[in-house]
Amino acid sequence: MYKVRPFHRVGVEVLAEQLPTCMYRLPNIHRRPSPAASPPPQVGAMERREEADPSLQALETRQEEILKRLYELKSAVDGLSKMIQTPDADFDVTNVIQTDELSSLSTNGADLDLMLGKDYGALKDIVINANPSEPPLSLLVLHSLLCERYKILSAVHAHSSVKSVPENLLKCFGEQPKKQPRHEYQLGFTLIWKDVPKPQMKFSIQSMCPIEGEGNIARFLFSLFGHKYNAVTSTLIDSWVDTAILQLKEGSSKEKGAVLRSMNAALGKTSWLVGNELTVADIVAWCVLQQTGSANAAPANVQKWMKSCENLAHFSSVMKLLK
């Protein structure tokens, strides 16, 4: 190891060897500073230079302005929060929904390149796996609606995981027109009957994780119509879809009864579950009532609403599968 020259102690004072004069000196940390000792002049000069630095002063001024603006924003937010009262549980959003401009199903569809991504030279394919023991009726209704909006190449297949599939499920898309070259279609819609616990969907086979659940897939398919809803309407639609799947379909008899009463109250105010236009909430709820066999026990307003659904050709085509 390298050798260090020793320190020498004389009484209480530690004397060090003299350092080279080419280096700057520091105060002796072993010596007690006297009360009257003043900081080295070099340090004071440096502080004065920093205080006089215009760039540092500009930075401090900018920081003060930012803090002042943040304080003003905080005061404004606090004032607004005091103006907002707790919403009433019986708040009626019917007027809000009626003023919302709901797009009709007869308008032009959304831009598929914007919705699904642009892929040159390839058809946009939607592939759905579903169990034939529990057909996702809402997806069949939505397929029928999408066929009116887009040029769709439809196909139904049976996976090797299922032993047999009823003939009506293999022809659930009805009679398909004569197939044209693949590049002339806008969208591919493939339904595979497979032994899966719940419906699964992919529209980008290589890079996408599957969307699971009939309600989630129905929301995605309905978004392809390009409707624009306000926040209140979108929340109510999602709420009805979740209620139909989680309570009306999978809940207890007490929960099902509560949902039917809520539907009856809502349909007493509007023609459809959310506003005066058909939404994915109506499609999913109607299909769940058909699947669970709760249609016959539904209240009067729900019965009338179900008749309105069945009068539409897209629902009547699904009725053939239930016979």
ABEGO torsion letter per residue (X at the ends): XBBBBBBBBBEABBBBBBBBAABBBBBBAABBBBAABBBBAAAAAAAAAAAABAAAAAAAAAAAAAAAAAAAAAAAAAAAAAABBBBBAABBAAAAAAABBBBBAABBBBBAAAAAEBBBGBBBBBBBBBBAABBBAAAAAAAAAAAAABBBBBBBBBBAABABBBAAAAAAAEBBBBBBBAAABABBBBBBBBBBABBBBBABAAABBBBBEAAAAAAAAAAAAGBBBBAAAAAAAAAAAAAAAAAAAABBAAAAAAAAAAAAAAAAABABABEABBBAAAAAAAAAAAAAGAAAABBAAAAAAAAAAAABAAAAAAAAAAX
